[in-house]
Amino acid sequence: MGQSLSQMYIHLIFGTKNRYPFITEEIEDSLHKYIAGILKNLDNQSIKINSVPDHIHILFCLSKKHTLIKVIEEVKKQSSKWMKVQGIGGFTWQIGYGAFSVSSSQINAVSKYIVNQKEHHKTHSFENEMERFMTEYNISEYD
């Protein structure tokens, strides 16, 4: 094969430091657009981004040009700086993250799940959500 082909969909989740509710309704749309721009600049296709006050979900197609950790590092670093410029003093993301592979056949289902975050978190905590992902993806060692 004379070319390199890649199609990896990632559902990325990470929270604000200490789960502080930094992401207000006034700033969330602009934050989502800014993160989509970061992804685009790194040659990644943003599919769906949504947040609640203390964490964010990002569904994107990972470019073959950058490693996942590099993309996550840039998204968190650049968006954190942007939030501070917007006047959100003390803003920072938590150190960790959850990154889960998504089959192309599940893109619509995951997109719907991300869109419905506010409704979802009326009855499910972030901790419960992450524990469900750990179980679903057979991840047994985590903090």
C-alpha positions in Angstrom: 0.0 0.0 0.0 1.5 3.3 -1.1 -0.4 5.6 1.3 -1.2 5.8 5.0 -4.8 5.6 5.9 -6.3 6.4 9.3 -9.7 6.9 10.8 -9.7 7.0 14.6 -12.6 8.6 16.5 -12.0 9.6 20.0 -14.4 10.5 22.8 -12.3 12.8 25.1 -13.5 13.8 28.6 -11.8 15.9 31.1 -12.8 18.1 34.0 -12.0 21.4 35.6 -9.6 21.3 38.5 -11.3 20.2 41.7 -14.6 20.0 39.6 -15.0 23.8 40.1 -18.0 25.0 37.9 -15.9 27.3 35.7 -17.8 26.6 32.5 -20.8 28.9 32.6 -23.6 29.1 30.1 -22.3 32.5 29.0 -18.9 31.1 28.0 -19.5 27.5 27.0 -20.4 28.1 23.3 -17.4 30.3 22.8 -15.2 27.7 24.5 -16.5 24.9 22.4 -15.8 26.9 19.2 -12.4 27.8 20.4 -11.6 24.1 21.1 -12.9 23.2 17.7 -10.5 25.7 16.2 -7.6 24.2 18.2 -8.5 20.8 16.8 -8.8 22.1 13.3 -5.3 23.7 13.5 -3.9 20.3 14.5 -5.7 18.7 11.5 -8.3 17.0 13.6 -12.0 17.0 12.7 -14.2 18.1 15.5 -17.5 16.3 15.5 -19.3 17.3 18.7 -18.3 19.3 21.7 -20.4 20.0 24.8 -19.9 20.7 28.4 -21.4 21.1 31.8 -20.0 23.5 34.4 -17.3 21.1 35.6 -16.3 19.0 32.6 -16.3 18.7 28.8 -16.9 16.0 26.2 -15.2 16.2 22.8 -15.8 13.8 20.0 -13.2 14.2 17.2 -11.4 12.3 14.5 -7.7 12.0 15.3 -5.4 13.1 12.6 -2.5 10.8 11.7 -0.2 13.8 11.9 -0.2 14.0 15.8 -0.3 11.7 18.7 -3.3 11.6 20.9 -1.4 12.9 23.9 -0.1 15.9 21.9 -3.6 16.8 20.8 -4.9 16.6 24.4 -2.0 18.6 25.7 -2.6 21.4 23.1 -6.4 21.5 23.6 -6.0 21.7 27.4 -3.1 24.2 27.3 -4.5 26.6 24.7 -8.1 26.5 26.0 -6.9 27.1 29.6 -5.0 30.2 28.4 -8.1 31.3 26.5 -10.4 31.0 29.5 -8.0 33.1 31.6 -8.0 35.8 28.8 -11.8 35.7 28.9 -11.6 36.8 32.6 -12.1 33.3 34.2 -9.6 33.8 36.9 -8.0 30.7 38.4 -9.2 28.5 35.6 -7.3 25.3 35.0 -8.2 21.8 33.8 -7.6 18.7 35.9 -4.4 16.8 35.1 -6.0 13.6 33.8 -8.5 12.7 31.1 -10.5 9.9 29.6 -10.0 9.1 26.0 -12.1 6.4 24.5 -12.1 4.9 21.0 -15.4 5.1 19.1 -16.5 2.9 16.2 -17.6 4.8 13.1 -21.0 3.0 13.5 -21.4 4.6 17.0 -20.7 8.2 16.0 -24.3 9.3 16.0 -25.0 7.6 19.3 -22.0 9.2 21.0 -22.9 12.6 19.4 -26.4 12.3 20.9 -24.9 11.4 24.3 -22.6 14.4 24.2 -25.5 16.8 23.2 -27.6 15.5 26.1 -25.0 16.1 28.8 -27.0 18.7 30.8 -30.0 16.4 31.0 -27.8 13.3 31.7 -26.1 15.1 34.7 -29.4 15.9 36.3 -29.4 12.2 37.4 -25.8 11.0 37.0 -22.7 12.3 38.6 -19.4 12.8 36.7 -17.9 10.0 38.9 -20.7 7.6 38.0 -20.3 8.5 34.3 -16.5 7.8 34.4 -17.0 4.6 36.3 -19.4 3.5 33.6 -16.8 4.2 30.9 -14.2 2.4 32.9 -16.4 -0.7 33.0 -17.5 -0.5 29.4 -13.9 -0.2 28.2 -12.5 -2.8 30.7 -10.2 -0.3 32.5 -9.5 -1.7 35.9 -6.7 0.4 37.2 -7.5 4.1 37.8 -7.7 6.7 40.6 
